[in-house]
Amino acid sequence: MLKLWHETGDVVRHNYGPPGHPCVLTLDDVNYLLQLVNHHPDWFLNELPVLLSNNRFISIHYTTIYRELPMQEFLAKS
């Protein structure tokens, strides 16, 4: 707390911005993923990060894709 006081002049740490991790995927990246999944529904989930890395230069874990795809499906139905 003393270090925070010397650095900021305040004893309470303020969090600015939205909570959680910043978004890694842009709308174009998500659309690319959706096109891949719609075009090749038989591909395994662990193949998609390799394609993103090679074609979009993004390094993400397959769990990020696993979490993002159902959200996009929900948004498309709304």
Secondary structure, 3 states (H helix, E strand, C coil): CHHHHHHHCCCCCCCCCCCCCCCCCCHHHHHHHHHHHHHCCCCCHHHHHHHHHHHHCCCCCHHHHHHHHHHHHHHHHC
